[in-house]
């Protein structure tokens, strides 16, 4: 089962060359691809494609972020100008 005691994701791990942010978060949280698949409702192949950079569907990334209990911003890179609504 996932290790819920480890909630902090090291920026060094995410920044490592050839290592996807999703994979870093998933492994830090203690999930296998199969466990994450069951938790978020996506197929194993879909998660593998996302980790390999072949698919970046925001809806899928939101489901994964919710399953991993991390902010969506950890997996979805939103430009600063779009990250927060402006008040008028």
PDB file of N, CA, C and O in Angstrom:
ATOM      1  N   UNK A   1       0.834  -1.181   0.000  1.00  0.00           N
ATOM      2  CA  UNK A   1       0.000   0.000   0.000  1.00  0.00           C
ATOM      3  C   UNK A   1       0.875   1.240   0.000  1.00  0.00           C
ATOM      4  O   UNK A   1       2.037   1.168   0.400  1.00  0.00           O
ATOM      5  N   UNK A   2       0.352   2.364  -0.434  1.00  0.00           N
ATOM      6  CA  UNK A   2       1.135   3.592  -0.493  1.00  0.00           C
ATOM      7  C   UNK A   2       1.608   4.047   0.879  1.00  0.00           C
ATOM      8  O   UNK A   2       0.938   3.845   1.892  1.00  0.00           O
ATOM      9  N   UNK A   3       2.759   4.653   0.881  1.00  0.00           N
ATOM     10  CA  UNK A   3       3.327   5.183   2.105  1.00  0.00           C
ATOM     11  C   UNK A   3       2.835   6.608   2.277  1.00  0.00           C
ATOM     12  O   UNK A   3       3.386   7.526   1.671  1.00  0.00           O
ATOM     13  N   UNK A   4       1.808   6.811   3.092  1.00  0.00           N
ATOM     14  CA  UNK A   4       1.228   8.139   3.261  1.00  0.00           C
ATOM     15  C   UNK A   4       2.014   9.008   4.222  1.00  0.00           C
ATOM     16  O   UNK A   4       1.711  10.192   4.365  1.00  0.00           O
ATOM     17  N   UNK A   5       3.003   8.458   4.873  1.00  0.00           N
ATOM     18  CA  UNK A   5       3.797   9.244   5.812  1.00  0.00           C
ATOM     19  C   UNK A   5       4.736  10.199   5.083  1.00  0.00           C
ATOM     20  O   UNK A   5       5.120  11.231   5.633  1.00  0.00           O
ATOM     21  N   UNK A   6       5.109   9.861   3.846  1.00  0.00           N
ATOM     22  CA  UNK A   6       6.018  10.719   3.084  1.00  0.00           C
ATOM     23  C   UNK A   6       5.190  11.597   2.161  1.00  0.00           C
ATOM     24  O   UNK A   6       4.729  11.142   1.115  1.00  0.00           O
ATOM     25  N   UNK A   7       4.997  12.860   2.546  1.00  0.00           N
ATOM     26  CA  UNK A   7       4.175  13.758   1.744  1.00  0.00           C
ATOM     27  C   UNK A   7       4.987  14.798   0.997  1.00  0.00           C
ATOM     28  O   UNK A   7       4.478  15.401   0.053  1.00  0.00           O
ATOM     29  N   UNK A   8       6.223  15.026   1.384  1.00  0.00           N
ATOM     30  CA  UNK A   8       7.031  16.052   0.757  1.00  0.00           C
ATOM     31  C   UNK A   8       7.771  15.470  -0.441  1.00  0.00           C
ATOM     32  O   UNK A   8       8.394  14.413  -0.347  1.00  0.00           O
ATOM     33  N   UNK A   9       7.693  16.178  -1.570  1.00  0.00           N
ATOM     34  CA  UNK A   9       8.384  15.753  -2.776  1.00  0.00           C
ATOM     35  C   UNK A   9       9.586  16.648  -2.969  1.00  0.00           C
ATOM     36  O   UNK A   9       9.453  17.870  -3.034  1.00  0.00           O
ATOM     37  N   UNK A  10      10.748  16.053  -3.060  1.00  0.00           N
ATOM     38  CA  UNK A  10      11.978  16.814  -3.226  1.00  0.00           C
ATOM     39  C   UNK A  10      12.058  17.414  -4.611  1.00  0.00           C
ATOM     40  O   UNK A  10      11.894  16.706  -5.605  1.00  0.00           O
ATOM     41  N   UNK A  11      12.311  18.728  -4.693  1.00  0.00           N
ATOM     42  CA  UNK A  11      12.498  19.380  -5.988  1.00  0.00           C
ATOM     43  C   UNK A  11      13.688  18.806  -6.723  1.00  0.00           C
ATOM     44  O   UNK A  11      13.696  18.786  -7.954  1.00  0.00           O
ATOM     45  N   UNK A  12      14.687  18.343  -6.006  1.00  0.00           N
ATOM     46  CA  UNK A  12      15.845  17.736  -6.649  1.00  0.00           C
ATOM     47  C   UNK A  12      15.448  16.473  -7.398  1.00  0.00           C
ATOM     48  O   UNK A  12      15.978  16.199  -8.475  1.00  0.00           O
ATOM     49  N   UNK A  13      14.530  15.707  -6.844  1.00  0.00           N
ATOM     50  CA  UNK A  13      14.092  14.483  -7.502  1.00  0.00           C
ATOM     51  C   UNK A  13      13.324  14.824  -8.772  1.00  0.00           C
ATOM     52  O   UNK A  13      13.521  14.192  -9.810  1.00  0.00           O
ATOM     53  N   UNK A  14      12.446  15.829  -8.691  1.00  0.00           N
ATOM     54  CA  UNK A  14      11.652  16.214  -9.849  1.00  0.00           C
ATOM     55  C   UNK A  14      12.553  16.749 -10.954  1.00  0.00           C
ATOM     56  O   UNK A  14      12.302  16.507 -12.134  1.00  0.00           O
ATOM     57  N   UNK A  15      13.583  17.465 -10.582  1.00  0.00           N
ATOM     58  CA  UNK A  15      14.444  18.101 -11.569  1.00  0.00           C
ATOM     59  C   UNK A  15      15.461  17.150 -12.193  1.00  0.00           C
ATOM     60  O   UNK A  15      16.135  17.512 -13.158  1.00  0.00           O
ATOM     61  N   UNK A  16      15.575  15.961 -11.660  1.00  0.00           N
ATOM     62  CA  UNK A  16      16.562  15.018 -12.185  1.00  0.00           C
ATOM     63  C   UNK A  16      16.322  14.760 -13.665  1.00  0.00           C
ATOM     64  O   UNK A  16      15.181  14.608 -14.100  1.00  0.00           O
ATOM     65  N   UNK A  17      17.384  14.711 -14.424  1.00  0.00           N
ATOM     66  CA  UNK A  17      17.301  14.535 -15.865  1.00  0.00           C
ATOM     67  C   UNK A  17      16.620  13.220 -16.222  1.00  0.00           C
ATOM     68  O   UNK A  17      17.003  12.164 -15.718  1.00  0.00           O
ATOM     69  N   UNK A  18      15.602  13.280 -17.096  1.00  0.00           N
ATOM     70  CA  UNK A  18      14.923  12.082 -17.549  1.00  0.00           C
ATOM     71  C   UNK A  18      13.916  11.519 -16.559  1.00  0.00           C
ATOM     72  O   UNK A  18      13.456  10.389 -16.726  1.00  0.00           O
ATOM     73  N   UNK A  19      13.572  12.270 -15.554  1.00  0.00           N
ATOM     74  CA  UNK A  19      12.675  11.781 -14.503  1.00  0.00           C
ATOM     75  C   UNK A  19      11.448  12.664 -14.471  1.00  0.00           C
ATOM     76  O   UNK A  19      11.559  13.856 -14.185  1.00  0.00           O
ATOM     77  N   UNK A  20      10.287  12.117 -14.754  1.00  0.00           N
ATOM     78  CA  UNK A  20       9.074  12.936 -14.824  1.00  0.00           C
ATOM     79  C   UNK A  20       8.603  13.339 -13.428  1.00  0.00           C
ATOM     80  O   UNK A  20       8.835  12.635 -12.445  1.00  0.00           O
ATOM     81  N   UNK A  21       7.934  14.495 -13.371  1.00  0.00           N
ATOM     82  CA  UNK A  21       7.390  14.977 -12.108  1.00  0.00           C
ATOM     83  C   UNK A  21       6.384  13.973 -11.552  1.00  0.00           C
ATOM     84  O   UNK A  21       6.363  13.702 -10.352  1.00  0.00           O
ATOM     85  N   UNK A  22       5.552  13.424 -12.435  1.00  0.00           N
ATOM     86  CA  UNK A  22       4.560  12.443 -11.979  1.00  0.00           C
ATOM     87  C   UNK A  22       5.232  11.223 -11.370  1.00  0.00           C
ATOM     88  O   UNK A  22       4.831  10.759 -10.303  1.00  0.00           O
ATOM     89  N   UNK A  23       6.236  10.710 -12.031  1.00  0.00           N
ATOM     90  CA  UNK A  23       6.917   9.523 -11.497  1.00  0.00           C
ATOM     91  C   UNK A  23       7.556   9.829 -10.145  1.00  0.00           C
ATOM     92  O   UNK A  23       7.500   9.013  -9.225  1.00  0.00           O
ATOM     93  N   UNK A  24       8.166  11.017 -10.031  1.00  0.00           N
ATOM     94  CA  UNK A  24       8.791  11.406  -8.768  1.00  0.00           C
ATOM     95  C   UNK A  24       7.768  11.474  -7.648  1.00  0.00           C
ATOM     96  O   UNK A  24       8.007  10.965  -6.553  1.00  0.00           O
ATOM     97  N   UNK A  25       6.624  12.103  -7.917  1.00  0.00           N
ATOM     98  CA  UNK A  25       5.579  12.216  -6.903  1.00  0.00           C
ATOM     99  C   UNK A  25       5.017  10.842  -6.567  1.00  0.00           C
ATOM    100  O   UNK A  25       4.852  10.495  -5.398  1.00  0.00           O
ATOM    101  N   UNK A  26       4.725  10.061  -7.609  1.00  0.00           N
ATOM    102  CA  UNK A  26       4.149   8.726  -7.401  1.00  0.00           C
ATOM    103  C   UNK A  26       5.058   7.868  -6.525  1.00  0.00           C
ATOM    104  O   UNK A  26       4.596   7.243  -5.570  1.00  0.00           O
ATOM    105  N   UNK A  27       6.346   7.839  -6.848  1.00  0.00           N
ATOM    106  CA  UNK A  27       7.279   7.011  -6.077  1.00  0.00           C
ATOM    107  C   UNK A  27       7.490   7.553  -4.673  1.00  0.00           C
ATOM    108  O   UNK A  27       7.623   6.782  -3.723  1.00  0.00           O
ATOM    109  N   UNK A  28       7.520   8.879  -4.532  1.00  0.00           N
ATOM    110  CA  UNK A  28       7.674   9.466  -3.202  1.00  0.00           C
ATOM    111  C   UNK A  28       6.492   9.126  -2.313  1.00  0.00           C
ATOM    112  O   UNK A  28       6.647   8.908  -1.112  1.00  0.00           O
ATOM    113  N   UNK A  29       5.303   9.082  -2.917  1.00  0.00           N
ATOM    114  CA  UNK A  29       4.096   8.727  -2.163  1.00  0.00           C
ATOM    115  C   UNK A  29       3.987   7.221  -1.933  1.00  0.00           C
ATOM    116  O   UNK A  29       3.126   6.775  -1.174  1.00  0.00           O
ATOM    117  N   UNK A  30       4.847   6.437  -2.574  1.00  0.00           N
ATOM    118  CA  UNK A  30       4.862   4.999  -2.339  1.00  0.00           C
ATOM    119  C   UNK A  30       3.916   4.193  -3.206  1.00  0.00           C
ATOM    120  O   UNK A  30       3.591   3.054  -2.871  1.00  0.00           O
ATOM    121  N   UNK A  31       3.467   4.765  -4.319  1.00  0.00           N
ATOM    122  CA  UNK A  31       2.541   4.066  -5.209  1.00  0.00           C
ATOM    123  C   UNK A  31       3.284   3.374  -6.349  1.00  0.00           C
ATOM    124  O   UNK A  31       4.241   3.916  -6.901  1.00  0.00           O
ATOM    125  N   UNK A  32       2.836   2.190  -6.685  1.00  0.00           N
ATOM    126  CA  UNK A  32       3.255   1.570  -7.939  1.00  0.00           C
ATOM    127  C   UNK A  32       2.316   2.116  -9.017  1.00  0.00           C
ATOM    128  O   UNK A  32       1.295   2.729  -8.704  1.00  0.00           O
ATOM    129  N   UNK A  33       2.659   1.894 -10.267  1.00  0.00           N
ATOM    130  CA  UNK A  33       1.767   2.325 -11.346  1.00  0.00           C
ATOM    131  C   UNK A  33       0.422   1.620 -11.223  1.00  0.00           C
ATOM    132  O   UNK A  33      -0.623   2.230 -11.448  1.00  0.00           O
ATOM    133  N   UNK A  34       0.444   0.358 -10.872  1.00  0.00           N
ATOM    134  CA  UNK A  34      -0.793  -0.412 -10.742  1.00  0.00           C
ATOM    135  C   UNK A  34      -1.673   0.135  -9.619  1.00  0.00           C
ATOM    136  O   UNK A  34      -2.888   0.244  -9.786  1.00  0.00           O
ATOM    137  N   UNK A  35      -1.077   0.479  -8.486  1.00  0.00           N
ATOM    138  CA  UNK A  35      -1.852   1.036  -7.370  1.00  0.00           C
ATOM    139  C   UNK A  35      -2.447   2.389  -7.743  1.00  0.00           C
ATOM    140  O   UNK A  35      -3.600   2.676  -7.422  1.00  0.00           O
ATOM    141  N   UNK A  36      -1.658   3.216  -8.418  1.00  0.00           N
ATOM    142  CA  UNK A  36      -2.161   4.514  -8.839  1.00  0.00           C
ATOM    143  C   UNK A  36      -3.303   4.344  -9.837  1.00  0.00           C
ATOM    144  O   UNK A  36      -4.285   5.085  -9.799  1.00  0.00           O
ATOM    145  N   UNK A  37      -3.170   3.374 -10.719  1.00  0.00           N
ATOM    146  CA  UNK A  37      -4.220   3.085 -11.693  1.00  0.00           C
ATOM    147  C   UNK A  37      -5.535   2.763 -10.993  1.00  0.00           C
ATOM    148  O   UNK A  37      -6.586   3.283 -11.366  1.00  0.00           O
ATOM    149  N   UNK A  38      -5.477   1.920  -9.997  1.00  0.00           N
ATOM    150  CA  UNK A  38      -6.675   1.556  -9.241  1.00  0.00           C
ATOM    151  C   UNK A  38      -7.248   2.743  -8.472  1.00  0.00           C
ATOM    152  O   UNK A  38      -8.465   2.884  -8.356  1.00  0.00           O
ATOM    153  N   UNK A  39      -6.381   3.583  -7.957  1.00  0.00           N
ATOM    154  CA  UNK A  39      -6.811   4.714  -7.132  1.00  0.00           C
ATOM    155  C   UNK A  39      -7.448   5.819  -7.964  1.00  0.00           C
ATOM    156  O   UNK A  39      -8.445   6.408  -7.545  1.00  0.00           O
ATOM    157  N   UNK A  40      -6.887   6.109  -9.141  1.00  0.00           N
ATOM    158  CA  UNK A  40      -7.395   7.238  -9.930  1.00  0.00           C
ATOM    159  C   UNK A  40      -8.332   6.819 -11.058  1.00  0.00           C
ATOM    160  O   UNK A  40      -8.988   7.670 -11.660  1.00  0.00           O
ATOM    161  N   UNK A  41      -8.405   5.527 -11.354  1.00  0.00           N
ATOM    162  CA  UNK A  41      -9.326   5.049 -12.371  1.00  0.00           C
ATOM    163  C   UNK A  41      -8.808   5.132 -13.792  1.00  0.00           C
ATOM    164  O   UNK A  41      -9.580   4.963 -14.736  1.00  0.00           O
ATOM    165  N   UNK A  42      -7.526   5.386 -13.968  1.00  0.00           N
ATOM    166  CA  UNK A  42      -6.932   5.390 -15.304  1.00  0.00           C
ATOM    167  C   UNK A  42      -6.252   4.052 -15.555  1.00  0.00           C
ATOM    168  O   UNK A  42      -5.866   3.356 -14.616  1.00  0.00           O
ATOM    169  N   UNK A  43      -6.110   3.701 -16.815  1.00  0.00           N
ATOM    170  CA  UNK A  43      -5.428   2.464 -17.177  1.00  0.00           C
ATOM    171  C   UNK A  43      -3.925   2.607 -16.937  1.00  0.00           C
ATOM    172  O   UNK A  43      -3.375   3.707 -17.002  1.00  0.00           O
ATOM    173  N   UNK A  44      -3.283   1.491 -16.663  1.00  0.00           N
ATOM    174  CA  UNK A  44      -1.830   1.479 -16.456  1.00  0.00           C
ATOM    175  C   UNK A  44      -1.123   2.125 -17.648  1.00  0.00           C
ATOM    176  O   UNK A  44      -0.206   2.927 -17.468  1.00  0.00           O
ATOM    177  N   UNK A  45      -1.542   1.783 -18.846  1.00  0.00           N
ATOM    178  CA  UNK A  45      -0.924   2.337 -20.050  1.00  0.00           C
ATOM    179  C   UNK A  45      -1.061   3.843 -20.146  1.00  0.00           C
ATOM    180  O   UNK A  45      -0.160   4.518 -20.643  1.00  0.00           O
ATOM    181  N   UNK A  46      -2.183   4.378 -19.673  1.00  0.00           N
ATOM    182  CA  UNK A  46      -2.366   5.835 -19.684  1.00  0.00           C
ATOM    183  C   UNK A  46      -1.370   6.515 -18.746  1.00  0.00           C
ATOM    184  O   UNK A  46      -0.798   7.553 -19.078  1.00  0.00           O
ATOM    185  N   UNK A  47      -1.172   5.920 -17.583  1.00  0.00           N
ATOM    186  CA  UNK A  47      -0.223   6.494 -16.618  1.00  0.00           C
ATOM    187  C   UNK A  47       1.199   6.407 -17.168  1.00  0.00           C
ATOM    188  O   UNK A  47       1.977   7.353 -17.037  1.00  0.00           O
ATOM    189  N   UNK A  48       1.533   5.291 -17.773  1.00  0.00           N
ATOM    190  CA  UNK A  48       2.864   5.137 -18.370  1.00  0.00           C
ATOM    191  C   UNK A  48       3.076   6.188 -19.456  1.00  0.00           C
ATOM    192  O   UNK A  48       4.142   6.801 -19.525  1.00  0.00           O
ATOM    193  N   UNK A  49       2.066   6.402 -20.305  1.00  0.00           N
ATOM    194  CA  UNK A  49       2.187   7.418 -21.354  1.00  0.00           C
ATOM    195  C   UNK A  49       2.397   8.808 -20.768  1.00  0.00           C
ATOM    196  O   UNK A  49       3.194   9.589 -21.289  1.00  0.00           O
ATOM    197  N   UNK A  50       1.690   9.119 -19.691  1.00  0.00           N
ATOM    198  CA  UNK A  50       1.850  10.423 -19.048  1.00  0.00           C
ATOM    199  C   UNK A  50       3.249  10.558 -18.465  1.00  0.00           C
ATOM    200  O   UNK A  50       3.890  11.596 -18.628  1.00  0.00           O
ATOM    201  N   UNK A  51       3.728   9.522 -17.787  1.00  0.00           N
ATOM    202  CA  UNK A  51       5.079   9.566 -17.222  1.00  0.00           C
ATOM    203  C   UNK A  51       6.139   9.685 -18.307  1.00  0.00           C
ATOM    204  O   UNK A  51       7.186  10.295 -18.091  1.00  0.00           O
ATOM    205  N   UNK A  52       5.873   9.105 -19.473  1.00  0.00           N
ATOM    206  CA  UNK A  52       6.825   9.171 -20.586  1.00  0.00           C
ATOM    207  C   UNK A  52       6.704  10.458 -21.398  1.00  0.00           C
ATOM    208  O   UNK A  52       7.452  10.662 -22.354  1.00  0.00           O
ATOM    209  N   UNK A  53       5.763  11.329 -21.020  1.00  0.00           N
ATOM    210  CA  UNK A  53       5.596  12.591 -21.717  1.00  0.00           C
ATOM    211  C   UNK A  53       4.792  12.500 -23.002  1.00  0.00           C
ATOM    212  O   UNK A  53       4.792  13.442 -23.794  1.00  0.00           O
ATOM    213  N   UNK A  54       4.106  11.384 -23.224  1.00  0.00           N
ATOM    214  CA  UNK A  54       3.335  11.195 -24.453  1.00  0.00           C
ATOM    215  C   UNK A  54       1.915  11.724 -24.334  1.00  0.00           C
ATOM    216  O   UNK A  54       1.244  11.891 -25.352  1.00  0.00           O
ATOM    217  N   UNK A  55       1.438  11.993 -23.132  1.00  0.00           N
ATOM    218  CA  UNK A  55       0.071  12.441 -22.913  1.00  0.00           C
ATOM    219  C   UNK A  55       0.078  13.426 -21.758  1.00  0.00           C
ATOM    220  O   UNK A  55       0.620  13.136 -20.691  1.00  0.00           O
ATOM    221  N   UNK A  56      -0.520  14.582 -21.968  1.00  0.00           N
ATOM    222  CA  UNK A  56      -0.570  15.577 -20.899  1.00  0.00           C
ATOM    223  C   UNK A  56      -1.985  16.121 -20.750  1.00  0.00           C
ATOM    224  O   UNK A  56      -2.175  17.319 -20.541  1.00  0.00           O
ATOM    225  N   UNK A  57      -2.970  15.247 -20.856  1.00  0.00           N
ATOM    226  CA  UNK A  57      -4.369  15.650 -20.727  1.00  0.00           C
ATOM    227  C   UNK A  57      -4.594  16.197 -19.315  1.00  0.00           C
ATOM    228  O   UNK A  57      -4.445  15.465 -18.336  1.00  0.00           O
ATOM    229  N   UNK A  58      -4.953  17.483 -19.206  1.00  0.00           N
ATOM    230  CA  UNK A  58      -5.142  18.079 -17.874  1.00  0.00           C
ATOM    231  C   UNK A  58      -6.175  17.355 -17.021  1.00  0.00           C
ATOM    232  O   UNK A  58      -6.021  17.286 -15.802  1.00  0.00           O
ATOM    233  N   UNK A  59      -7.225  16.814 -17.635  1.00  0.00           N
ATOM    234  CA  UNK A  59      -8.241  16.094 -16.851  1.00  0.00           C
ATOM    235  C   UNK A  59      -7.646  14.852 -16.199  1.00  0.00           C
ATOM    236  O   UNK A  59      -7.949  14.545 -15.046  1.00  0.00           O
ATOM    237  N   UNK A  60      -6.800  14.140 -16.936  1.00  0.00           N
ATOM    238  CA  UNK A  60      -6.143  12.953 -16.376  1.00  0.00           C
ATOM    239  C   UNK A  60      -5.172  13.357 -15.270  1.00  0.00           C
ATOM    240  O   UNK A  60      -5.093  12.698 -14.233  1.00  0.00           O
ATOM    241  N   UNK A  61      -4.431  14.446 -15.497  1.00  0.00           N
ATOM    242  CA  UNK A  61      -3.480  14.898 -14.484  1.00  0.00           C
ATOM    243  C   UNK A  61      -4.196  15.334 -13.214  1.00  0.00           C
ATOM    244  O   UNK A  61      -3.682  15.131 -12.114  1.00  0.00           O
ATOM    245  N   UNK A  62      -5.381  15.933 -13.354  1.00  0.00           N
ATOM    246  CA  UNK A  62      -6.162  16.314 -12.165  1.00  0.00           C
ATOM    247  C   UNK A  62      -6.595  15.085 -11.381  1.00  0.00           C
ATOM    248  O   UNK A  62      -6.545  15.081 -10.151  1.00  0.00           O
ATOM    249  N   UNK A  63      -7.020  14.046 -12.086  1.00  0.00           N
ATOM    250  CA  UNK A  63      -7.429  12.802 -11.408  1.00  0.00           C
ATOM    251  C   UNK A  63      -6.256  12.192 -10.652  1.00  0.00           C
ATOM    252  O   UNK A  63      -6.403  11.724  -9.523  1.00  0.00           O
ATOM    253  N   UNK A  64      -5.092  12.205 -11.290  1.00  0.00           N
ATOM    254  CA  UNK A  64      -3.896  11.647 -10.654  1.00  0.00           C
ATOM    255  C   UNK A  64      -3.504  12.481  -9.441  1.00  0.00           C
ATOM    256  O   UNK A  64      -3.196  11.930  -8.384  1.00  0.00           O
ATOM    257  N   UNK A  65      -3.515  13.814  -9.584  1.00  0.00           N
ATOM    258  CA  UNK A  65      -3.163  14.693  -8.460  1.00  0.00           C
ATOM    259  C   UNK A  65      -4.099  14.461  -7.288  1.00  0.00           C
ATOM    260  O   UNK A  65      -3.664  14.425  -6.137  1.00  0.00           O
ATOM    261  N   UNK A  66      -5.369  14.305  -7.574  1.00  0.00           N
ATOM    262  CA  UNK A  66      -6.341  14.043  -6.513  1.00  0.00           C
ATOM    263  C   UNK A  66      -6.047  12.708  -5.832  1.00  0.00           C
ATOM    264  O   UNK A  66      -6.088  12.614  -4.605  1.00  0.00           O
ATOM    265  N   UNK A  67      -5.755  11.688  -6.616  1.00  0.00           N
ATOM    266  CA  UNK A  67      -5.458  10.366  -6.050  1.00  0.00           C
ATOM    267  C   UNK A  67      -4.195  10.394  -5.200  1.00  0.00           C
ATOM    268  O   UNK A  67      -4.121   9.723  -4.171  1.00  0.00           O
ATOM    269  N   UNK A  68      -3.203  11.170  -5.629  1.00  0.00           N
ATOM    270  CA  UNK A  68      -1.943  11.261  -4.889  1.00  0.00           C
ATOM    271  C   UNK A  68      -2.005  12.280  -3.756  1.00  0.00           C
ATOM    272  O   UNK A  68      -1.067  12.401  -2.969  1.00  0.00           O
ATOM    273  N   UNK A  69      -3.118  13.011  -3.680  1.00  0.00           N
ATOM    274  CA  UNK A  69      -3.315  14.042  -2.663  1.00  0.00           C
ATOM    275  C   UNK A  69      -2.217  15.091  -2.699  1.00  0.00           C
ATOM    276  O   UNK A  69      -1.615  15.432  -1.680  1.00  0.00           O
ATOM    277  N   UNK A  70      -1.975  15.598  -3.916  1.00  0.00           N
ATOM    278  CA  UNK A  70      -1.034  16.699  -4.106  1.00  0.00           C
ATOM    279  C   UNK A  70      -1.749  17.802  -4.873  1.00  0.00           C
ATOM    280  O   UNK A  70      -2.717  17.533  -5.584  1.00  0.00           O
ATOM    281  N   UNK A  71      -1.287  19.036  -4.738  1.00  0.00           N
ATOM    282  CA  UNK A  71      -1.897  20.106  -5.526  1.00  0.00           C
ATOM    283  C   UNK A  71      -1.728  19.832  -7.022  1.00  0.00           C
ATOM    284  O   UNK A  71      -0.703  19.304  -7.454  1.00  0.00           O
ATOM    285  N   UNK A  72      -2.739  20.195  -7.802  1.00  0.00           N
ATOM    286  CA  UNK A  72      -2.675  19.982  -9.245  1.00  0.00           C
ATOM    287  C   UNK A  72      -1.438  20.622  -9.857  1.00  0.00           C
ATOM    288  O   UNK A  72      -0.880  20.104 -10.824  1.00  0.00           O
ATOM    289  N   UNK A  73      -1.010  21.749  -9.294  1.00  0.00           N
ATOM    290  CA  UNK A  73       0.134  22.480  -9.824  1.00  0.00           C
ATOM    291  C   UNK A  73       1.420  21.654  -9.811  1.00  0.00           C
ATOM    292  O   UNK A  73       2.355  21.945 -10.558  1.00  0.00           O
ATOM    293  N   UNK A  74       1.467  20.626  -8.964  1.00  0.00           N
ATOM    294  CA  UNK A  74       2.656  19.771  -8.927  1.00  0.00           C
ATOM    295  C   UNK A  74       2.803  18.973 -10.214  1.00  0.00           C
ATOM    296  O   UNK A  74       3.910  18.607 -10.606  1.00  0.00           O
ATOM    297  N   UNK A  75       1.666  18.704 -10.873  1.00  0.00           N
ATOM    298  CA  UNK A  75       1.682  17.899 -12.084  1.00  0.00           C
ATOM    299  C   UNK A  75       1.318  18.705 -13.322  1.00  0.00           C
ATOM    300  O   UNK A  75       1.743  18.378 -14.430  1.00  0.00           O
ATOM    301  N   UNK A  76       0.524  19.767 -13.132  1.00  0.00           N
ATOM    302  CA  UNK A  76       0.078  20.584 -14.252  1.00  0.00           C
ATOM    303  C   UNK A  76       0.797  21.916 -14.167  1.00  0.00           C
ATOM    304  O   UNK A  76       0.584  22.693 -13.236  1.00  0.00           O
ATOM    305  N   UNK A  77       1.642  22.167 -15.137  1.00  0.00           N
ATOM    306  CA  UNK A  77       2.389  23.421 -15.152  1.00  0.00           C
ATOM    307  C   UNK A  77       1.549  24.495 -15.831  1.00  0.00           C
ATOM    308  O   UNK A  77       1.386  24.493 -17.052  1.00  0.00           O
ATOM    309  N   UNK A  78       1.007  25.430 -15.010  1.00  0.00           N
ATOM    310  CA  UNK A  78       0.175  26.514 -15.511  1.00  0.00           C
ATOM    311  C   UNK A  78       0.998  27.788 -15.520  1.00  0.00           C
ATOM    312  O   UNK A  78       1.649  28.098 -14.523  1.00  0.00           O
ATOM    313  N   UNK A  79       0.990  28.543 -16.625  1.00  0.00           N
ATOM    314  CA  UNK A  79       1.710  29.814 -16.644  1.00  0.00           C
ATOM    315  C   UNK A  79       1.228  30.719 -15.516  1.00  0.00           C
ATOM    316  O   UNK A  79       0.047  30.701 -15.170  1.00  0.00           O
ATOM    317  N   UNK A  80       2.126  31.504 -14.945  1.00  0.00           N
ATOM    318  CA  UNK A  80       1.804  32.343 -13.795  1.00  0.00           C
ATOM    319  C   UNK A  80       0.608  33.247 -14.061  1.00  0.00           C
ATOM    320  O   UNK A  80      -0.202  33.471 -13.162  1.00  0.00           O
ATOM    321  N   UNK A  81       0.480  33.770 -15.274  1.00  0.00           N
ATOM    322  CA  UNK A  81      -0.624  34.672 -15.579  1.00  0.00           C
ATOM    323  C   UNK A  81      -1.968  33.960 -15.580  1.00  0.00           C
ATOM    324  O   UNK A  81      -3.003  34.613 -15.439  1.00  0.00           O
ATOM    325  N   UNK A  82      -1.982  32.638 -15.735  1.00  0.00           N
ATOM    326  CA  UNK A  82      -3.225  31.891 -15.760  1.00  0.00           C
ATOM    327  C   UNK A  82      -3.513  31.178 -14.440  1.00  0.00           C
ATOM    328  O   UNK A  82      -4.606  30.643 -14.254  1.00  0.00           O
ATOM    329  N   UNK A  83      -2.560  31.165 -13.536  1.00  0.00           N
ATOM    330  CA  UNK A  83      -2.720  30.348 -12.324  1.00  0.00           C
ATOM    331  C   UNK A  83      -3.748  30.893 -11.355  1.00  0.00           C
ATOM    332  O   UNK A  83      -4.329  30.129 -10.584  1.00  0.00           O
ATOM    333  N   UNK A  84      -3.993  32.225 -11.375  1.00  0.00           N
ATOM    334  CA  UNK A  84      -4.958  32.786 -10.452  1.00  0.00           C
ATOM    335  C   UNK A  84      -5.831  33.790 -11.185  1.00  0.00           C
ATOM    336  O   UNK A  84      -5.341  34.567 -12.005  1.00  0.00           O
ATOM    337  N   UNK A  85      -7.100  33.772 -10.895  1.00  0.00           N
ATOM    338  CA  UNK A  85      -7.982  34.740 -11.535  1.00  0.00           C
ATOM    339  C   UNK A  85      -7.668  36.145 -11.057  1.00  0.00           C
ATOM    340  O   UNK A  85      -7.299  36.349  -9.900  1.00  0.00           O
ATOM    341  N   UNK A  86      -7.812  37.095 -11.935  1.00  0.00           N
ATOM    342  CA  UNK A  86      -7.552  38.482 -11.558  1.00  0.00           C
ATOM    343  C   UNK A  86      -8.830  39.099 -11.033  1.00  0.00           C
ATOM    344  O   UNK A  86      -9.924  38.775 -11.495  1.00  0.00           O
ATOM    345  N   UNK A  87      -8.689  39.985 -10.073  1.00  0.00           N
ATOM    346  CA  UNK A  87      -9.847  40.684  -9.518  1.00  0.00           C
ATOM    347  C   UNK A  87      -9.915  42.068 -10.128  1.00  0.00           C
ATOM    348  O   UNK A  87      -8.895  42.733 -10.305  1.00  0.00           O
ATOM    349  N   UNK A  88     -11.122  42.496 -10.448  1.00  0.00           N
ATOM    350  CA  UNK A  88     -11.290  43.819 -11.057  1.00  0.00           C
ATOM    351  C   UNK A  88     -12.087  44.725 -10.187  1.00  0.00           C
ATOM    352  O   UNK A  88     -12.323  45.878 -10.549  1.00  0.00           O
TER     353      UNK A  88
END
